């Protein structure tokens, strides 16, 4: 959808991030970023929403483009909107989680992912953006849901 828009107020960008847990919830998939900002840092798979898709479609597309994983069931973690969460400008993300079988899921670093790996929850590297906060919120949700 293309057009000319004139707005009195600036608009934030919208992204989707996806947290992929192993079924035992002890590991997550992270990508090492190929591009700035945070080049070479680890992050959740995700990216910018296109004008012709829903935020859920964006999450599914970005996960496939960066990890080669197809998903159908996504669960909402929440909306993350700290003013300075992205150095490129005002960006709001909608974060989701899903599960994948570590033994049978063929992961592959694609698109703007330089590398991909399963990382243990208790020994994760420093993460880009606010992705540590996203993971912490998802872990708290899962613990509440499972009790």
C-alpha positions in Angstrom: 0.0 0.0 0.0 1.6 3.2 -1.2 0.4 6.7 -0.8 1.2 10.2 0.1 0.5 11.0 3.8 0.6 14.3 5.5 0.3 14.2 9.3 0.7 16.9 11.8 2.3 14.5 14.3 5.3 12.1 13.8 4.6 8.4 13.7 6.6 5.6 15.4 7.8 2.5 13.6 6.2 -0.8 14.5 8.2 -4.1 14.8 7.5 -7.7 15.9 9.9 -9.8 17.9 9.6 -13.6 18.4 11.0 -15.6 21.3 11.3 -19.3 20.4 11.6 -21.5 23.5 12.7 -25.2 23.4 9.9 -27.4 24.7 11.7 -27.8 28.0 11.9 -24.0 28.3 15.6 -24.1 29.1 16.8 -22.7 25.8 15.8 -19.9 23.4 16.8 -19.2 19.8 18.9 -16.1 19.3 20.3 -14.5 16.2 23.6 -12.6 15.9 22.8 -9.3 14.1 24.5 -8.8 10.7 23.7 -5.0 10.6 23.7 -1.9 12.8 22.4 -1.1 15.2 23.9 -3.6 17.5 25.9 -5.3 14.7 27.3 -8.6 16.0 25.2 -8.6 19.1 22.7 -11.3 19.9 19.0 -10.6 19.6 15.5 -12.1 19.2 14.4 -12.6 15.6 12.2 -9.8 14.4 11.8 -6.8 12.3 9.6 -4.0 10.9 6.0 -4.5 9.9 5.1 -4.0 6.3 2.1 -1.8 5.4 0.2 -4.7 3.9 0.3 -7.1 6.9 -0.9 -7.5 10.4 1.6 -7.5 13.3 1.0 -11.3 13.7 1.8 -11.8 10.0 4.9 -9.7 10.5 6.1 -11.9 13.4 5.6 -15.1 11.4 7.3 -13.6 8.3 10.3 -12.2 10.2 10.8 -15.5 12.1 10.8 -17.4 8.8 13.1 -14.8 7.1 15.7 -14.9 9.8 15.6 -18.5 11.2 13.9 -20.7 8.6 11.2 -21.6 11.2 7.6 -21.8 10.2 5.1 -21.3 13.1 1.4 -21.2 13.4 0.9 -20.7 17.1 2.2 -17.5 18.6 1.5 -16.2 22.1 1.5 -12.5 23.0 4.2 -11.4 25.5 3.3 -7.8 25.3 4.1 -4.4 23.8 7.4 -2.7 24.5 7.5 1.0 23.9 10.3 2.7 25.9 11.2 5.9 24.1 14.8 5.0 23.7 14.6 1.3 23.0 15.9 1.6 19.4 18.7 4.0 18.4 17.3 4.2 14.9 14.3 6.2 16.1 10.9 5.9 17.9 10.1 2.2 17.6 7.4 0.1 19.3 7.6 -3.7 19.3 5.0 -6.3 19.8 6.6 -9.4 21.2 5.4 -13.0 20.9 6.7 -16.4 22.0 6.3 -19.9 20.6 7.9 -23.3 21.1 10.0 -25.5 18.8 11.5 -28.9 19.1 15.3 -28.4 19.4 16.0 -31.9 18.0 13.8 -31.6 14.9 13.6 -27.9 14.1 16.1 -27.0 11.3 17.3 -23.5 12.1 19.4 -21.5 9.7 20.7 -17.9 9.8 19.0 -16.1 6.9 18.3 -12.5 5.9 20.0 -10.1 8.3 21.0 -12.8 10.8 24.7 -13.5 10.7 24.5 -16.5 13.0 21.8 -18.4 14.9 22.0 -20.5 18.0 20.1 -22.2 20.8 21.1 -20.4 24.0 20.6 -21.6 27.5 18.3 -19.3 29.5 20.7 -19.3 32.5 23.8 -18.3 30.4 22.6 -15.9 27.7 25.0 -13.3 26.1 24.3 -9.6 26.4 21.3 -8.9 24.2 20.5 -6.0 21.8 17.7 -3.5 22.4 15.4 -4.5 25.3 15.4 -8.1 24.5 16.5 -9.2 27.9 13.4 -7.5 29.3 11.2 -9.3 26.7 12.6 -12.7 27.7 12.2 -12.0 31.4 8.6 -11.0 30.9 7.9 -14.2 28.9 9.6 -16.4 31.5 7.4 -14.8 34.2 4.3 -15.4 32.1 5.1 -19.0 31.5 5.8 -19.7 35.2 2.5 -18.1 36.2 0.7 -20.1 33.4 2.2 -23.4 34.3 1.5 -23.2 38.1 
